[in-house]
Amino acid sequence: MSTDTPGASMRAALAKQNQGAHLMAAACPSRAVLSHLTSRWAVLVLVLLLSGTRRFSELRREVGGVSEKMLAQTLDALCSDGFVLRQAYLVIPPKVEYSLTPLGREAAERLAVLVDWIEDNYPRIEQAQAAPADLAA
Protein backbone atom coordinates (compact mmCIF):
# COMPACT_ATOMS: atom_id res chain seq x y z
CA MET A 1 0.00 0.00 0.00
CA SER A 2 1.45 3.32 -1.07
CA THR A 3 1.76 6.06 1.51
CA ASP A 4 1.26 8.56 -1.34
CA THR A 5 -2.39 7.52 -1.56
CA PRO A 6 -4.67 9.75 0.53
CA GLY A 7 -5.87 7.84 3.57
CA ALA A 8 -3.36 5.04 3.08
CA SER A 9 -1.63 5.66 6.39
CA MET A 10 -4.98 5.58 8.20
CA ARG A 11 -5.95 2.29 6.57
CA ALA A 12 -2.53 0.83 7.31
CA ALA A 13 -2.73 1.90 10.95
CA LEU A 14 -6.20 0.36 11.31
CA ALA A 15 -5.01 -2.88 9.75
CA LYS A 16 -2.09 -3.01 12.17
CA GLN A 17 -4.42 -2.46 15.12
CA ASN A 18 -6.74 -5.16 13.72
CA GLN A 19 -9.79 -3.03 14.46
CA GLY A 20 -11.72 -4.65 11.66
CA ALA A 21 -12.49 -1.46 9.72
CA HIS A 22 -11.86 -2.17 6.05
CA LEU A 23 -13.94 0.28 4.01
CA MET A 24 -12.92 -1.32 0.72
CA ALA A 25 -14.51 -4.63 1.79
CA ALA A 26 -18.10 -4.90 0.55
CA ALA A 27 -19.44 -6.29 3.83
CA CYS A 28 -17.58 -3.92 6.17
CA PRO A 29 -19.99 -2.39 8.70
CA SER A 30 -17.89 0.79 8.70
CA ARG A 31 -19.43 1.61 5.32
CA ALA A 32 -22.65 2.53 7.12
CA VAL A 33 -20.68 5.05 9.18
CA LEU A 34 -19.12 6.43 5.99
CA SER A 35 -22.59 6.78 4.51
CA HIS A 36 -23.92 8.58 7.60
CA LEU A 37 -20.92 10.87 7.86
CA THR A 38 -20.75 11.89 4.22
CA SER A 39 -24.43 12.40 3.47
CA ARG A 40 -25.28 15.88 2.26
CA TRP A 41 -27.22 16.75 5.41
CA ALA A 42 -24.69 15.26 7.82
CA VAL A 43 -21.83 17.26 6.34
CA LEU A 44 -23.80 20.48 6.68
CA VAL A 45 -24.97 19.70 10.24
CA LEU A 46 -21.49 18.74 11.42
CA VAL A 47 -19.91 21.86 9.94
CA LEU A 48 -22.60 24.04 11.57
CA LEU A 49 -22.06 22.38 14.94
CA LEU A 50 -18.36 23.29 14.77
CA SER A 51 -19.41 26.80 15.76
CA GLY A 52 -21.41 25.62 18.78
CA THR A 53 -24.43 23.89 20.21
CA ARG A 54 -27.71 24.22 18.31
CA ARG A 55 -31.34 23.36 18.91
CA PHE A 56 -33.23 21.33 16.33
CA SER A 57 -35.14 24.35 15.07
CA GLU A 58 -31.91 26.34 14.66
CA LEU A 59 -30.35 23.55 12.62
CA ARG A 60 -33.46 23.30 10.45
CA ARG A 61 -33.37 27.05 9.73
CA GLU A 62 -29.64 27.14 9.05
CA VAL A 63 -29.48 24.06 6.81
CA GLY A 64 -31.43 25.30 3.83
CA GLY A 65 -33.67 22.77 2.15
CA VAL A 66 -33.61 19.99 4.76
CA SER A 67 -36.96 18.55 5.80
CA GLU A 68 -37.77 17.95 9.45
CA LYS A 69 -37.81 14.18 8.79
CA MET A 70 -34.40 14.14 7.08
CA LEU A 71 -32.84 16.30 9.77
CA ALA A 72 -34.21 14.01 12.49
CA GLN A 73 -32.89 10.91 10.68
CA THR A 74 -29.51 12.54 10.12
CA LEU A 75 -29.18 13.59 13.75
CA ASP A 76 -30.23 10.11 14.94
CA ALA A 77 -27.54 8.49 12.77
CA LEU A 78 -24.86 10.96 13.89
CA CYS A 79 -25.81 10.43 17.54
CA SER A 80 -25.79 6.64 17.22
CA ASP A 81 -22.35 6.74 15.57
CA GLY A 82 -20.98 8.90 18.39
CA PHE A 83 -20.42 12.11 16.42
CA VAL A 84 -23.20 14.21 17.97
CA LEU A 85 -24.44 14.48 21.54
CA ARG A 86 -28.19 14.95 22.06
CA GLN A 87 -28.99 16.71 25.34
CA ALA A 88 -32.67 16.74 26.34
CA TYR A 89 -33.82 19.05 29.12
CA LEU A 90 -36.91 18.24 31.19
CA VAL A 91 -38.59 21.60 30.83
CA ILE A 92 -41.83 22.84 29.34
CA PRO A 93 -41.75 23.34 26.43
CA PRO A 94 -39.24 20.52 25.80
CA LYS A 95 -35.73 21.64 24.94
CA VAL A 96 -33.20 19.51 23.06
CA GLU A 97 -29.72 20.63 22.08
CA TYR A 98 -27.16 19.05 19.78
CA SER A 99 -23.41 19.42 20.02
CA LEU A 100 -20.32 17.68 18.72
CA THR A 101 -18.57 14.98 20.68
CA PRO A 102 -14.76 14.97 20.54
CA LEU A 103 -15.01 12.34 17.80
CA GLY A 104 -17.55 14.47 15.96
CA ARG A 105 -15.32 17.53 16.21
CA GLU A 106 -12.46 15.59 14.58
CA ALA A 107 -14.73 14.51 11.72
CA ALA A 108 -16.35 17.94 11.33
CA GLU A 109 -12.97 19.68 11.11
CA ARG A 110 -11.98 17.40 8.25
CA LEU A 111 -15.31 17.89 6.49
CA ALA A 112 -15.04 21.67 6.89
CA VAL A 113 -11.86 21.56 4.82
CA LEU A 114 -13.80 19.84 2.03
CA VAL A 115 -16.70 22.31 2.31
CA ASP A 116 -14.27 25.24 2.13
CA TRP A 117 -12.53 23.69 -0.87
CA ILE A 118 -15.86 23.26 -2.70
CA GLU A 119 -16.88 26.86 -1.98
CA ASP A 120 -13.47 28.23 -3.00
CA ASN A 121 -13.33 26.18 -6.20
CA TYR A 122 -16.96 26.29 -7.27
CA PRO A 123 -16.28 28.57 -10.26
CA ARG A 124 -13.81 25.97 -11.57
CA ILE A 125 -16.33 23.19 -10.93
CA GLU A 126 -19.01 25.11 -12.85
CA GLN A 127 -16.56 25.59 -15.70
CA ALA A 128 -15.81 21.87 -15.78
CA GLN A 129 -19.53 21.04 -15.70
CA ALA A 130 -20.15 23.37 -18.64
CA ALA A 131 -17.26 22.00 -20.71
CA PRO A 132 -19.03 18.87 -22.04
CA ALA A 133 -22.00 21.02 -23.09
CA ASP A 134 -19.63 23.35 -24.93
CA LEU A 135 -18.07 20.43 -26.80
CA ALA A 136 -21.46 19.09 -27.90
CA ALA A 137 -22.51 22.42 -29.42
C-alpha positions in Angstrom: 0.0 0.0 0.0 1.4 3.3 -1.1 1.8 6.1 1.5 1.3 8.6 -1.3 -2.4 7.5 -1.6 -4.7 9.8 0.5 -5.9 7.8 3.6 -3.4 5.0 3.1 -1.6 5.7 6.4 -5.0 5.6 8.2 -5.9 2.3 6.6 -2.5 0.8 7.3 -2.7 1.9 11.0 -6.2 0.4 11.3 -5.0 -2.9 9.8 -2.1 -3.0 12.2 -4.4 -2.5 15.1 -6.7 -5.2 13.7 -9.8 -3.0 14.5 -11.7 -4.7 11.7 -12.5 -1.5 9.7 -11.9 -2.2 6.0 -13.9 0.3 4.0 -12.9 -1.3 0.7 -14.5 -4.6 1.8 -18.1 -4.9 0.6 -19.4 -6.3 3.8 -17.6 -3.9 6.2 -20.0 -2.4 8.7 -17.9 0.8 8.7 -19.4 1.6 5.3 -22.7 2.5 7.1 -20.7 5.0 9.2 -19.1 6.4 6.0 -22.6 6.8 4.5 -23.9 8.6 7.6 -20.9 10.9 7.9 -20.7 11.9 4.2 -24.4 12.4 3.5 -25.3 15.9 2.3 -27.2 16.8 5.4 -24.7 15.3 7.8 -21.8 17.3 6.3 -23.8 20.5 6.7 -25.0 19.7 10.2 -21.5 18.7 11.4 -19.9 21.9 9.9 -22.6 24.0 11.6 -22.1 22.4 14.9 -18.4 23.3 14.8 -19.4 26.8 15.8 -21.4 25.6 18.8 -24.4 23.9 20.2 -27.7 24.2 18.3 -31.3 23.4 18.9 -33.2 21.3 16.3 -35.1 24.4 15.1 -31.9 26.3 14.7 -30.4 23.5 12.6 -33.5 23.3 10.4 -33.4 27.0 9.7 -29.6 27.1 9.0 -29.5 24.1 6.8 -31.4 25.3 3.8 -33.7 22.8 2.1 -33.6 20.0 4.8 -37.0 18.6 5.8 -37.8 17.9 9.4 -37.8 14.2 8.8 -34.4 14.1 7.1 -32.8 16.3 9.8 -34.2 14.0 12.5 -32.9 10.9 10.7 -29.5 12.5 10.1 -29.2 13.6 13.8 -30.2 10.1 14.9 -27.5 8.5 12.8 -24.9 11.0 13.9 -25.8 10.4 17.5 -25.8 6.6 17.2 -22.3 6.7 15.6 -21.0 8.9 18.4 -20.4 12.1 16.4 -23.2 14.2 18.0 -24.4 14.5 21.5 -28.2 14.9 22.1 -29.0 16.7 25.3 -32.7 16.7 26.3 -33.8 19.1 29.1 -36.9 18.2 31.2 -38.6 21.6 30.8 -41.8 22.8 29.3 -41.8 23.3 26.4 -39.2 20.5 25.8 -35.7 21.6 24.9 -33.2 19.5 23.1 -29.7 20.6 22.1 -27.2 19.0 19.8 -23.4 19.4 20.0 -20.3 17.7 18.7 -18.6 15.0 20.7 -14.8 15.0 20.5 -15.0 12.3 17.8 -17.6 14.5 16.0 -15.3 17.5 16.2 -12.5 15.6 14.6 -14.7 14.5 11.7 -16.3 17.9 11.3 -13.0 19.7 11.1 -12.0 17.4 8.2 -15.3 17.9 6.5 -15.0 21.7 6.9 -11.9 21.6 4.8 -13.8 19.8 2.0 -16.7 22.3 2.3 -14.3 25.2 2.1 -12.5 23.7 -0.9 -15.9 23.3 -2.7 -16.9 26.9 -2.0 -13.5 28.2 -3.0 -13.3 26.2 -6.2 -17.0 26.3 -7.3 -16.3 28.6 -10.3 -13.8 26.0 -11.6 -16.3 23.2 -10.9 -19.0 25.1 -12.9 -16.6 25.6 -15.7 -15.8 21.9 -15.8 -19.5 21.0 -15.7 -20.2 23.4 -18.6 -17.3 22.0 -20.7 -19.0 18.9 -22.0 -22.0 21.0 -23.1 -19.6 23.4 -24.9 -18.1 20.4 -26.8 -21.5 19.1 -27.9 -22.5 22.4 -29.4 
